[in-house]
Every structure is written in C-alpha cells, then in structure tokens.
Amino acid sequence: MATFDWKKHFEPLLAELAQSGQARWADRLRSQLTHRFDDAPHGDLDRWLAALNELPELSGVETDLERPAITLSTPDGLTALQKTRLENALRGLMPWRKGPFDFFGTYIDTEWRSDWKWDRVRPYLSELSGRRILDVGCGSGYHCWRMLGEGAERVIGIDPGLLFLFQFLSVKRYQGDVPVDLLPVRMEDLPDNLQAFDTTLSMGVLYHRRSPLDHLLELKGTLRRGGELVLETLVVDGPEGFTLMPEDRYGKMRNVWFLPSCDTLLRWLDRTGFRNARIVDVTETTTDEQRSTDWMRFNSLQDFLDPADPSRTIEGYPGPKRATIIAEKP
C-alpha cells in the first residue's frame, strides 16, 4: 500500500492553528489525521493517490477563481502527452459531484452546478475580504475556491469524504502556498466553541443531521461574536411548526431526517440564539442543476423523482426545494 504523506499537506495548517491560539484544535486534528491515514487508511487510498501523482508537473500556472468553473491555465498550453496524463488522472478521481472545474482546457462537468448556488448566495454575504471562513460539508471545495477569489484571508473546508480531499488537492497542487485547506473530518470532530471564524457556511448538511438544533448550536460555536452564518437546506411548504420527517428515504437518500418549513427554520435559528435570521432565497432544485454527466455517471436527480409527476420524489414527497438563510451570532 502506498503511503500518503499527509503531513506535507497539513503541517502548515497545524502550525498556523497552534500559533493562533488554537493549539487544542491542532492537537486533536493531528490525532484524527494520523488515524485516518496511518492507522486505518481507506481501501481506495492507493487508487486516489496514484491519480493525484499522475497529474503532470506544470509551470507558470494561472488561476481564475471568478469564472463559473474554477479555471487553471498555462500560457504555453499542454503537450498531447500531458493532456492525456491529465485526463487519465482526473478520471481516476471520479465521480466529480461539486464544481465545475476547468483544468487547462479539460472541462469537468460535475453533477451539481455549484456555481448556480454560489450566484444565489453571493449577493447576500457580507464582504468576504479579510474574513476567516469555515465551509462545513464543503465537498470538493468549490465554494472554498470561490471565497478565496473574493479576498478571504483564510478558508477551511471540512468534509469526511476522502475522495473530495483528493479532488481538492488536484486543484491545490497547482496553486502554491494559498490559505485554503480541506480537512477530512466531520463537524462533530471539531472542538466545541471554537469562536474562530467570521463566516461559517453549512450548505446541504442540516437535513442529514438527526438533531438539527444541535447542528445549529455547533455552527454558532464556530463563530466569533458578530459572525455570520450562511445556512442552506431542504425545506417544504407549510406553516410555522411544520416539519416533514420521511418514513424512510427521501429522493432515495437514506440519511434525511427533518425538512422544515421556512418559518419553522427561522424559529429554530431564534431558539438556538441567532439574531436577524432572514430567508434570502428559495429555489426548487431541477435536473438542470443536478444531473448525471460524463464525469458523474451514477444515478442523479432525474432518477430520484416520480417519472409520472416530477414535482414529487420517487417516494411521493414534495420535490427538493432549498432555502438559504443568513443569520448572525450576537
């Protein structure tokens, strides 16, 4: 089995945390990374590491973080051999779910058009320049890169999916020393009450939590006083107090627990101590935004809806509708 040199990737962040008053987090994180990569490595680690190492070495790489696709380019272009190696490596990291990305002309059409979500959220965010940001459930880090492009001082994404980490590293390897990291940990792996971030995002996570109020309290604990929460989650129509709890699956997803109405969600935020919570966007998810592609060949939204009535899931529940809420920590 190949060895993943996780220290090369994470030691700078561990040192930064220790020096910035987060030694408790640095110690815990070091132990978690040791366990994930040294003590109990994932069975696909060799394959993902081989794909990452297959990416061609390139110089003079330029990055555009303001386009819909995170774009890497080089003025000299790639040779035919480099293009082949690049695509083989990137396909070794399939399926690509969150994006899109453009690697030197190789366009990765991801399952989700994450740029559409970004366009819905961005107008309502506080100025990101100079802010420290936590992105919970960040996937492959698409929004982390977009926030760096907006001038964020430091961005940390967390997601336990190891494939997402290697997809993220395939971008970062061409960036040099930039203040963006993706940690393969869960929300509950973070120390309580960090109070370390100016902005915390939780998009597409709340409905996967058995205790949504505990998740909101965990998110609040990550924020400094006056910090901003950006929350996006599945909702359903209904009055305050109404919440849908699927009998088993929702859109074929096993781990969906609570889908509140917008007014119920606002009440949850009020009860967990947030202030000035407001719904800034409600959008139905369509098969234009989430679909199978050549880079994600498994079932997608079109397979999760009732073919006789696409406004409902295959189980008969209301189809996916997502609300975005902005709130502050007092």
SULSUL-V8975 format. One record per pair of residues at least 4 apart in sequence whose ideal C-beta (glycine too) atoms are under 8 Angstrom apart, sorted by sequence separation. I is the first residue (numbers start at 1). GAP is how many residues later the second one is. D is the distance in Angstrom with one decimal. If there is no record, write none. Layout:
BEGIN
((I:GAP:D) (I:GAP:D))
END
This chain:
BEGIN
((5:4:7.3) (6:4:5.6) (7:4:4.9) (10:4:5.8) (11:4:6.2) (12:4:6.3) (13:4:6.3) (14:4:6.5) (15:4:6.2) (16:4:6.0) (18:4:7.0) (22:4:6.0) (23:4:6.2) (24:4:6.5) (25:4:5.9) (26:4:6.4) (27:4:6.8) (28:4:6.4) (29:4:6.2) (30:4:6.3) (31:4:6.6) (32:4:6.3) (33:4:6.0) (34:4:5.0) (35:4:4.7) (36:4:6.8) (37:4:5.7) (41:4:4.7) (44:4:5.8) (45:4:5.9) (46:4:6.2) (47:4:6.6) (48:4:6.4) (49:4:6.2) (50:4:6.4) (51:4:7.7) (67:4:5.1) (74:4:7.2) (78:4:4.0) (79:4:7.0) (80:4:6.5) (81:4:6.3) (82:4:6.1) (83:4:6.5) (84:4:6.2) (85:4:6.2) (86:4:6.3) (87:4:6.0) (88:4:6.5) (89:4:7.2) (90:4:7.8) (102:4:7.2) (110:4:7.0) (113:4:7.6) (114:4:6.3) (115:4:6.3) (116:4:6.7) (117:4:6.2) (118:4:5.7) (121:4:6.5) (127:4:7.7) (138:4:7.9) (141:4:6.2) (142:4:6.7) (143:4:6.2) (144:4:6.6) (145:4:6.5) (146:4:6.8) (148:4:5.4) (161:4:7.3) (162:4:6.8) (163:4:6.4) (164:4:6.3) (165:4:6.3) (166:4:6.5) (167:4:7.5) (168:4:6.1) (169:4:6.0) (171:4:6.8) (185:4:4.0) (190:4:6.2) (202:4:6.4) (204:4:7.9) (205:4:6.8) (211:4:6.7) (212:4:6.5) (213:4:6.5) (214:4:6.3) (215:4:6.4) (216:4:6.4) (217:4:6.5) (218:4:7.1) (219:4:7.2) (223:4:3.2) (238:4:3.1) (246:4:4.2) (249:4:5.9) (260:4:3.8) (261:4:7.0) (262:4:6.6) (263:4:6.6) (264:4:6.5) (265:4:6.7) (266:4:6.5) (267:4:6.2) (268:4:6.3) (270:4:6.8) (285:4:5.7) (286:4:7.6) (287:4:5.2) (292:4:6.0) (293:4:7.6) (296:4:7.0) (299:4:3.9) (300:4:7.4) (301:4:6.5) (306:4:6.6) (312:4:5.7) (313:4:4.6) (17:5:4.0) (18:5:4.7) (34:5:6.4) (35:5:6.0) (36:5:7.4) (65:5:6.2) (78:5:4.8) (96:5:7.5) (102:5:5.1) (103:5:6.9) (112:5:7.6) (126:5:7.4) (128:5:7.1) (138:5:6.4) (147:5:4.5) (159:5:4.9) (175:5:7.8) (185:5:7.1) (207:5:7.7) (209:5:7.1) (222:5:7.9) (223:5:7.4) (238:5:7.9) (249:5:5.6) (251:5:7.5) (260:5:4.6) (269:5:4.3) (285:5:5.8) (292:5:6.1) (299:5:7.2) (305:5:4.7) (306:5:8.0) (312:5:6.3) (313:5:7.5) (17:6:7.1) (36:6:7.7) (64:6:7.8) (65:6:8.0) (90:6:7.9) (101:6:7.7) (102:6:7.3) (135:6:7.7) (138:6:5.7) (159:6:7.6) (172:6:7.1) (206:6:5.3) (209:6:4.3) (223:6:6.7) (236:6:7.3) (238:6:7.8) (248:6:7.6) (250:6:3.9) (292:6:6.8) (306:6:4.7) (312:6:6.3) (313:6:6.1) (63:7:7.7) (64:7:4.2) (100:7:6.7) (101:7:4.4) (148:7:5.6) (236:7:7.9) (249:7:7.1) (270:7:6.7) (292:7:6.9) (305:7:6.9) (306:7:6.6) (311:7:7.4) (312:7:5.6) (313:7:7.5) (17:8:5.4) (18:8:4.4) (37:8:7.6) (63:8:7.0) (78:8:6.7) (100:8:5.7) (135:8:5.7) (147:8:5.2) (172:8:6.9) (236:8:4.8) (260:8:6.8) (269:8:4.1) (292:8:4.4) (305:8:6.1) (306:8:5.6) (311:8:5.1) (17:9:4.0) (63:9:5.8) (64:9:7.4) (99:9:5.5) (100:9:5.8) (101:9:7.3) (135:9:5.4) (206:9:5.8) (220:9:7.2) (250:9:7.2) (291:9:5.0) (304:9:6.2) (305:9:6.3) (310:9:6.9) (62:10:7.4) (63:10:8.0) (99:10:7.7) (100:10:5.2) (205:10:7.0) (206:10:7.7) (219:10:5.7) (246:10:5.6) (290:10:5.8) (291:10:6.2) (292:10:7.3) (304:10:5.8) (306:10:6.9) (15:11:7.8) (61:11:5.9) (62:11:5.1) (99:11:3.2) (133:11:7.8) (144:11:4.7) (157:11:7.4) (246:11:7.9) (266:11:5.4) (290:11:4.2) (291:11:6.3) (292:11:8.0) (303:11:7.9) (14:12:4.8) (17:12:7.2) (61:12:7.3) (62:12:6.8) (96:12:5.2) (98:12:5.8) (135:12:7.4) (144:12:8.0) (219:12:7.5) (245:12:6.5) (266:12:8.0) (289:12:8.0) (61:13:5.4) (62:13:7.4) (90:13:6.2) (97:13:5.9) (98:13:7.6) (99:13:7.2) (100:13:7.2) (144:13:4.5) (169:13:7.8) (202:13:7.2) (245:13:5.8) (246:13:7.7) (266:13:7.1) (287:13:7.6) (60:14:5.2) (96:14:4.6) (97:14:4.6) (98:14:5.3) (100:14:7.5) (133:14:5.4) (143:14:7.8) (168:14:4.3) (244:14:7.5) (245:14:7.7) (265:14:7.9) (287:14:5.1) (305:14:6.2) (14:15:6.4) (59:15:7.3) (60:15:5.9) (96:15:7.1) (97:15:5.9) (99:15:6.0) (100:15:6.8) (216:15:7.8) (243:15:5.3) (244:15:4.3) (286:15:7.7) (287:15:4.8) (14:16:5.9) (58:16:5.4) (60:16:6.7) (90:16:6.5) (95:16:6.9) (98:16:4.8) (141:16:5.0) (234:16:7.9) (243:16:6.6) (244:16:7.8) (285:16:6.7) (86:17:6.0) (165:17:5.5) (202:17:5.5) (243:17:4.6) (262:17:5.3) (86:18:6.4) (90:18:6.5) (164:18:6.9) (187:18:7.4) (242:18:7.3) (243:18:7.1) (287:18:7.7) (10:19:7.6) (87:19:5.4) (128:19:5.6) (133:19:5.1) (138:19:3.1) (165:19:4.9) (200:19:5.4) (242:19:4.5) (301:19:7.4) (58:20:7.4) (86:20:5.8) (132:20:7.5) (135:20:6.7) (138:20:6.4) (139:20:5.9) (164:20:7.7) (241:20:7.8) (262:20:6.8) (83:21:7.6) (129:21:6.9) (130:21:6.8) (131:21:5.4) (132:21:5.7) (133:21:7.1) (135:21:7.3) (136:21:8.0) (137:21:7.4) (138:21:5.0) (240:21:6.8) (242:21:8.0) (243:21:5.6) (56:22:7.1) (83:22:7.5) (128:22:4.1) (129:22:3.5) (130:22:7.6) (131:22:6.2) (132:22:4.7) (133:22:4.8) (134:22:5.5) (135:22:4.2) (136:22:5.8) (137:22:5.7) (139:22:7.5) (162:22:5.4) (200:22:4.9) (234:22:7.4) (239:22:6.4) (241:22:7.8) (242:22:5.9) (10:23:6.0) (83:23:7.1) (128:23:5.7) (129:23:7.3) (130:23:5.0) (132:23:7.9) (133:23:7.3) (134:23:7.7) (135:23:7.2) (141:23:7.2) (157:23:7.6) (159:23:6.7) (161:23:7.3) (200:23:5.5) (236:23:4.9) (238:23:3.8) (240:23:3.7) (241:23:5.9) (287:23:7.9) (58:24:7.3) (118:24:7.8) (122:24:7.9) (128:24:4.9) (129:24:7.9) (134:24:7.2) (140:24:4.7) (144:24:7.7) (155:24:6.7) (156:24:7.8) (157:24:7.3) (158:24:7.4) (159:24:8.0) (160:24:5.8) (199:24:7.9) (235:24:6.2) (236:24:7.3) (237:24:6.5) (239:24:6.4) (240:24:5.7) (114:25:7.6) (118:25:6.1) (139:25:5.4) (154:25:4.5) (155:25:4.6) (156:25:5.4) (157:25:4.5) (158:25:4.9) (159:25:6.9) (160:25:6.3) (197:25:5.2) (198:25:7.6) (206:25:6.6) (234:25:4.9) (235:25:6.1) (236:25:6.0) (238:25:7.9) (56:26:4.3) (78:26:5.3) (117:26:7.8) (138:26:7.5) (141:26:7.5) (145:26:6.8) (153:26:6.6) (154:26:7.9) (155:26:7.6) (156:26:7.8) (157:26:7.1) (158:26:7.9) (160:26:5.0) (192:26:7.8) (195:26:7.0) (196:26:6.5) (197:26:5.7) (198:26:6.1) (207:26:5.4) (233:26:8.0) (235:26:6.3) (238:26:7.4) (240:26:7.9) (241:26:7.6) (6:27:5.3) (77:27:7.6) (78:27:7.2) (115:27:7.8) (140:27:4.0) (141:27:4.0) (152:27:7.7) (156:27:6.5) (158:27:5.4) (194:27:6.3) (195:27:7.4) (197:27:6.6) (200:27:6.8) (202:27:7.3) (203:27:7.1) (206:27:4.0) (207:27:4.7) (233:27:8.0) (235:27:5.5) (240:27:5.9) (77:28:7.8) (114:28:4.5) (118:28:5.4) (122:28:7.8) (140:28:5.4) (158:28:7.2) (187:28:6.9) (190:28:7.6) (193:28:4.3) (194:28:5.0) (195:28:6.7) (196:28:7.0) (199:28:6.5) (200:28:7.6) (201:28:8.0) (202:28:7.3) (203:28:7.5) (204:28:6.3) (205:28:7.4) (206:28:8.0) (56:29:5.0) (70:29:7.2) (72:29:7.9) (73:29:7.9) (114:29:6.6) (158:29:6.8) (192:29:5.8) (195:29:5.3) (198:29:5.3) (199:29:4.8) (200:29:5.6) (201:29:4.4) (202:29:5.3) (203:29:3.8) (204:29:7.1) (6:30:7.9) (55:30:7.2) (56:30:5.8) (69:30:7.0) (70:30:7.6) (71:30:7.8) (72:30:6.8) (74:30:6.2) (141:30:7.2) (148:30:6.6) (188:30:7.2) (195:30:7.5) (197:30:6.1) (198:30:6.9) (199:30:7.9) (200:30:7.2) (201:30:7.9) (202:30:7.4) (203:30:7.8) (235:30:6.4) (6:31:4.6) (54:31:5.8) (55:31:6.4) (69:31:4.2) (70:31:4.9) (71:31:4.3) (72:31:5.4) (73:31:6.0) (115:31:8.0) (148:31:7.2) (158:31:7.9) (187:31:5.6) (199:31:6.6) (201:31:7.9) (202:31:7.9) (6:32:8.0) (68:32:6.7) (69:32:5.7) (70:32:7.0) (72:32:5.7) (73:32:7.7) (110:32:7.9) (148:32:5.2) (158:32:7.3) (187:32:7.9) (190:32:6.9) (233:32:7.1) (4:33:5.2) (69:33:4.2) (54:34:6.2) (55:34:4.7) (231:34:8.0) (285:34:7.4) (54:35:3.8) (55:35:7.8) (67:35:7.6) (145:35:6.8) (284:35:6.6) (285:35:4.1) (144:36:5.3) (284:36:7.0) (285:36:7.0) (4:37:7.3) (51:37:8.0) (52:37:7.1) (284:37:4.9) (285:37:6.0) (51:38:4.8) (54:38:6.8) (69:38:6.7) (144:38:6.8) (231:38:7.7) (283:38:7.1) (284:38:7.9) (51:39:7.5) (69:39:7.8) (141:39:7.2) (282:39:6.5) (283:39:5.8) (1:40:6.8) (51:40:8.0) (229:40:8.0) (282:40:7.3) (4:41:6.1) (51:41:3.0) (52:41:7.6) (98:41:3.7) (99:41:6.8) (101:41:7.7) (141:41:4.9) (156:41:8.0) (282:41:4.8) (50:42:6.8) (51:42:5.1) (97:42:6.2) (98:42:4.9) (140:42:7.9) (281:42:6.9) (282:42:7.8) (2:43:7.3) (97:43:7.1) (98:43:8.0) (99:43:5.5) (207:43:7.9) (281:43:4.3) (1:44:7.3) (2:44:5.0) (48:44:7.3) (96:44:7.1) (98:44:4.8) (138:44:6.3) (279:44:5.6) (280:44:5.3) (1:45:5.7) (4:45:5.5) (47:45:6.6) (48:45:6.4) (212:45:7.3) (229:45:6.4) (279:45:7.3) (280:45:7.0) (58:46:7.4) (69:46:7.3) (212:46:5.3) (279:46:5.6) (280:46:5.5) (2:47:5.1) (68:47:3.9) (208:47:5.1) (210:47:5.3) (235:47:7.0) (252:47:7.5) (278:47:6.8) (2:48:7.1) (208:48:6.7) (209:48:6.5) (212:48:7.6) (277:48:5.7) (278:48:5.9) (207:49:5.2) (208:49:7.1) (209:49:8.0) (277:49:7.3) (278:49:7.5) (137:50:7.8) (207:50:6.3) (251:50:7.5) (276:50:8.0) (277:50:3.8) (136:51:5.5) (207:51:6.3) (252:51:7.4) (253:51:7.8) (276:51:6.3) (206:52:7.8) (207:52:5.9) (216:52:6.2) (220:52:6.3) (252:52:4.9) (275:52:6.9) (276:52:5.2) (216:53:6.5) (220:53:6.1) (251:53:4.0) (274:53:4.0) (275:53:5.4) (220:54:6.6) (251:54:7.5) (274:54:6.6) (275:54:7.7) (213:55:6.0) (217:55:5.3) (274:55:6.5) (275:55:5.3) (212:56:6.5) (216:56:4.2) (217:56:7.8) (269:56:6.7) (273:56:7.5) (274:56:7.9) (273:57:6.9) (143:58:6.8) (213:58:7.0) (216:58:7.4) (265:58:6.6) (269:58:5.2) (213:59:5.8) (266:59:7.3) (143:60:7.4) (265:60:6.4) (252:61:7.9) (262:61:5.4) (134:62:7.6) (251:62:4.6) (252:62:6.3) (134:63:4.4) (138:63:7.8) (250:63:6.1) (251:63:7.0) (252:63:8.0) (132:64:6.7) (133:64:6.2) (136:64:6.6) (251:64:7.6) (132:65:5.1) (133:65:6.8) (134:65:7.4) (135:65:7.9) (136:65:6.4) (137:65:6.5) (250:65:6.6) (98:66:7.8) (132:66:5.2) (133:66:4.7) (134:66:4.6) (135:66:4.7) (136:66:4.4) (137:66:6.7) (249:66:6.1) (251:66:7.8) (103:67:7.7) (131:67:4.0) (132:67:7.7) (133:67:7.4) (134:67:7.1) (137:67:5.9) (248:67:7.5) (250:67:5.8) (131:68:5.4) (133:68:7.1) (135:68:7.9) (137:68:4.0) (247:68:7.7) (136:69:5.8) (246:69:6.9) (251:69:6.3) (93:70:6.7) (101:70:6.8) (96:71:6.5) (128:71:7.1) (246:71:6.3) (70:72:6.6) (126:72:8.0) (93:73:5.6) (126:73:6.9) (244:73:6.7) (93:74:5.3) (125:74:7.2) (244:74:7.6) (70:75:4.9) (70:76:7.6) (93:77:6.3) (65:80:5.2) (66:80:8.0) (90:80:6.7) (65:81:6.2) (89:81:7.3) (236:81:8.0) (237:81:7.0) (121:82:7.7) (236:82:5.3) (65:83:6.0) (66:83:5.2) (136:83:6.9) (65:84:2.8) (237:84:7.8) (236:85:7.0) (117:86:6.9) (234:86:5.9) (235:86:5.7) (234:87:6.8) (235:87:6.9) (134:88:5.4) (234:88:5.9) (235:88:4.4) (233:89:6.7) (232:90:5.8) (233:90:6.5) (232:91:7.0) (232:92:4.6) (231:93:7.1) (232:93:7.5) (230:94:7.1) (231:94:4.6) (230:95:7.8) (231:95:7.8) (229:96:7.7) (230:96:6.1) (231:96:7.0) (229:97:7.1) (228:98:6.6) (229:98:4.7) (72:99:7.1) (228:99:7.5) (229:99:7.2) (228:100:5.8) (229:100:7.0) (70:101:6.3) (227:101:7.0) (228:101:7.9) (72:102:5.4) (126:102:5.4) (226:102:6.5) (227:102:4.9) (125:103:7.3) (226:103:6.6) (225:104:6.4) (226:104:7.7) (125:105:6.6) (224:105:7.5) (225:105:7.0) (223:106:4.4) (121:109:6.3) (220:109:5.4) (63:111:7.3) (121:111:7.1) (63:112:6.3) (61:113:4.5) (48:114:7.0) (52:114:5.5) (61:114:7.7) (48:115:6.4) (51:115:7.0) (55:115:6.1) (117:115:7.2) (58:116:6.7) (45:117:7.1) (49:117:7.4) (52:117:5.9) (44:118:7.6) (48:118:4.3) (52:118:6.1) (55:118:6.5) (204:118:7.9) (44:119:7.4) (51:119:7.9) (42:120:5.1) (52:121:7.4) (203:121:7.8) (36:126:7.5) (13:143:7.6) (36:148:6.0) (33:151:7.8) (32:153:5.6) (29:154:6.8) (29:156:7.2) (124:156:4.3) (32:157:5.9) (124:157:7.5) (121:159:7.8) (9:160:6.8) (121:160:7.2) (28:161:7.5) (120:161:4.8) (28:163:6.1) (120:163:6.3) (12:165:7.6) (25:165:7.0) (25:166:5.1) (24:167:5.4) (13:168:4.9) (25:169:6.6) (13:170:8.0) (10:171:7.2) (25:171:7.8) (9:172:7.9) (22:172:7.2) (117:172:8.0) (10:173:7.7) (116:173:5.5) (22:174:6.3) (113:175:7.4) (113:176:4.9) (112:177:6.7) (113:177:7.6) (112:178:5.4) (111:179:6.1) (111:180:6.6) (111:181:6.9) (111:182:6.2) (110:183:6.8) (109:184:4.4) (111:184:7.7) (109:185:6.6) (110:185:6.1) (111:185:3.9) (109:186:5.6) (110:186:6.4) (108:187:5.1) (111:189:5.6) (96:199:4.4) (97:199:5.8) (95:200:6.8) (96:200:5.7) (124:200:7.3) (94:201:6.0) (95:201:4.1) (125:201:7.5) (94:202:7.0) (95:202:6.9) (124:202:5.4) (94:203:7.5) (95:203:6.1) (121:203:5.7) (91:204:7.8) (120:204:6.4))
END
